[in-house]
Amino acid sequence: MNDMNGIFTALLTPMNADYSINDNSLKKLIEFNIESGINGFYVGGSTGEAMLMTQEERKHILKSVKEAAGNRVKLIAHVGSTCTDFAIDLALYAKELGYDAVSAVAPFYYGHTLQAVKQYYYDIAAASDMPLFIYNFPASNGFGLNADIAAEMFEADERIAGIKHTSTDLFMLRQIKQRIPRAVVFNGFDEICLAGLSMGADGAIGSTYNFMGSKFVALYNAFRSGDIEKAQKLQNEASDIIAVMCRHGVFQCEKEILTRMGIEMGPCRRPFLPLSPEGKKAVSGLIALL
């Protein structure tokens, strides 16, 4: 996993007007992101609306992305589910397609015990025999990873390779990096990308990279080269854009921006609401900042 670092786009899923997957736009989106210099894709995660898709649709996305991206960038398949067997099914399919790693959000809704959550990850890793990234997203599923739990899990199974840390607790990120030197940790919130890197993250996975990947690639490179002033400037520019999007719906704004940039993205699946007239007006202002 030494080469699993840098800027990874949490890939959006373009939709047609009837909410079916728009494969042509998906290919365009992949090319646009690769041209922006990103290092990889995180496929089928929250940004991709995976939890609003059937199992077959999720497989369709995994296949389409692999066919379009090939081996040009690293690919992490998100396979998380409320059902371990569904997650394993997706992980095995990702392995068959040639993905570099899999990732999974903790099983949600039922309020599982810590032992059940750990077993879920062990089962996915054992069945797929692939590097596995724990998707730590406590605000979404109620399960919060900490350094003690992480150290136990990494020691229990060497296939557990890293963490997608979608949390503002960057002190915890640092503790995990200190306790588990081999762990590859990606920062998950775009608005604190630089802060995550400063606390030891190996890279970042984010949704706004879909349309401003080049800005975050430049931020990452500036940080790595020691040009903190440039990195701060780029982070501030990105965060100003994100702050506006948060008021109107992040995914809806992202799709509207990309559509105006020439990649037809369509709507988000229900129950996401369409972008409001106020949101569309706000996006017009954001376009000038890109």
N, C-alpha and C positions, 0 to 999 in steps of 0.2 A: 504493500500500500504506500510505498515511499513516493510514488508518482501520482498519488491521489490527493491533489491539492489545487489551490487556485480558485477561480471563479466558475461556479456551476449555475446554470440557469435552471430554476424550477419551472419547467415548461408548461405554458398555458395550452389549453386545447381549443383550437378554433372550431366553431360550430356553424352549421348552416342555419337558415331561418327556422327550420323545423327541429332544431336541437340535435340533429345528427352530426357526426364528426366530419369536418371539412378537411379531407386529406391533402388537397392541393395547397391550401393555406398552411397546413402543418409543415409541408416540405419547404415552403417559402420561409416560414418562421425559423426552421432549423438552419437553413442556409444563411439567413440574416444574422443569426446569433453566432454561427461559426465564423462568419466574416468579421464580426465584432471582436473576435479574439478570445472568446470564452474557452475554458478548459474542459467543460463537460456539461452534461444535462442530468438533472434529477427528474425522472420521468414518472408520471402517474401519481403525483403527490396532491397536496391540498390545492395548490395553484392550478393543477390540471383537472380539477373537479372530479377526481377519481371516486370519491365517496358518493357521487351522484350517477355513477355508471354501473352497468352490469359487468359481470366477470368477463364476458366475451368482448365487451367494448374495451375493457382495460387491457386485455391481451392484444386487441387490434392496435391500440396506441403503442404498446411496447414494440410490436412488430414493425409498425410504420416508421417509428423513430429510428430503430436499428437499421432498417433498409435505407433510410435517407441519410443518416449520419455515418453509417459504416464504422470504420475504425479511426476516424479522424479526430474524435474527442472521446473522453471517458464517459461511460453511461452507467448511472445508478438507477435501478428499477425500484420504485416504491411499491411494495406488495402488501402493505398493512391492511388489516381487515378486522372485523369483530369476530371472525371465525378463523381459527388456526389452519384448518384444512384449505380454506380459500386462499389464505396467504401462501401456504406451501405450494398450491397449484400454480399461482402466479410466479413464485420464485423458481420453480422448476422450468416454467416456460421461459423466463428471463435467462436462465442458464442455457437452455437449448438455443436461444437466439444469439448468445454470445455476449451478454452484458458483463460488465466488469465487477459489479457488486449489486447487492439488494439492500433495501432499507424497509423498515416497518414502523409505523406509529403503533403505540401500545393499544391493545384491544380496549375499546371504549364502551360506554353505555351501561354495562352491567356492574361496574364497580368491583372488578376482580381483585383478589388478594395479591400481594406482592409476589408470592411464590407462583401464582398462576401466570402473572405477567412475565416473570423470568422464564418459566417453562415454555411459554409461547415463543419467546425469542430463541431458546435453546432448540426447540422443535423445528423452527424454520431453518436455523443454521445447519442442524444435523441432516435434515431432509434434502436441502439444496446443495450442501457442501460448498457454499459460496461465501465470500467476505460479506459480513452483515453490518449495516449501520443502524444503530438504534435511533429512532426519530423521537427525540425528547421534546415534547410539545405540551407541557403541563396545562397551559391555558385552554387547550382543545379537548384533552381526554382525561384530565384529572390525575394522571400519573406523572410524578416528578422524580426524575433521576437525580441522585446525588453521588458524591465521590465514593462513598462506602458501597452503595449498590453497584455502581459501575465497576469498581475494582473487583468485586466478587464475580460479576458476570464475565469480565474480561479474563479473569483467572480460570473460570470454569470452562470456557470454550474459546480456543484460539481463533476460531472463525469470526468471532465478534471483533470487528476491525475498527469501528469508529462510531461517532455520534454526530447527528445533525442536531445542533443545540439551538432550538427555537425558543429562547428564553432570554429575559433581560438580566438574569442572574449570571453575570460574567465572572463573579468571584468563584462560582461553582465551576464554570468552564476552566478557569485557571487551576482549581484544585484537582479536577479530573486530569488535566495535562500533566500536573506534577506527580500525581499518584500513578498514572498509567502512561509511561513514556511512549509506548507503541500505539496508543490510541490516536487515530486521525479524527480531529474535531473540526466540524464546519460551523461557522456562525450562521444563525438562521434568520435574524431580523435585519432587513436591509438598512434600516435607519441607524443601526449601530454596528455596521460592518467594520468600520475602522476600529471601534472600541473592542470588538471581538478579536480582531487581529492583534491588537496591542496586548490582549490578555492571553495570547498563545494559540488562537485558532489557526489551523493550517490553511484555511480557505473559507469560502462563504457560498451558501446556496440561497438564492433569492428569486422572487417573482418579478421584481421590477427590472431585473437583468434582461428580461424578454425584450424590452425596448431601449434600455440604456446600459446594456452589457459593456459597451466600450468604456463608459465612464467608470464602472467598477473595476474593469481590467486595469485601467490607468491608475485607479486608487490603489489596487493591490500591488501593482508594480512600483508605485511611488513609495508605498510603505516598506516594501522589501528592499528598496534601494536606499532607504533612510531619508527620503524627502518628505518629512512629516507635514510640512507646511502645504505642499501640493496635495497630499492625501487628505488633509483636513478641509481644504478648499473644495475638493471633489465630493467629500462626504456631506459637507454643508449644502452644496448644490442639490445633491440627490435627496437629502432629507427635507429640503424645502418643497421639492416636488411631491414627495411621499406624504407630507403633512396635508397637502391639499387633497390628495387622493383618498386619504383616510376619512375625510369628511363626506365623501360621495360614493364610496365603494371601491376598494383597491382593484379587484379583478375586473369590475365593469370599466373603470377608468383605463386600465391597462389595455383592454380589448379595444376600447374606443381610440386610444392613442395609436395603436398599431394599425387599426383600420385606416386612420387618416394618413398613416405613413405608407400605405399601399398594400398592407397584408390584411385581407378581409377576415375578421375574427368572429363576427356574429355575436349572439347573446351569450350570457352565462345561463346555465340550466337553472330552472326553478327548483327551489324556492328563492333563489337570488332574484331580486327585482331589476328591471331594466334601469339603465343610467337615466337619471332625472334630467330635465331641461337645465337645471342649475349645474348639474354635473357636467353636461356637455359644454356649457359655457366655461366652466372651470378648466376643462381639458383644452379648450381653445387657447387659454392663457398659458397652459403648461407647454403646449407645442412650441411656443416661442422660446422656451427655456432649454429645449433639447439641442 
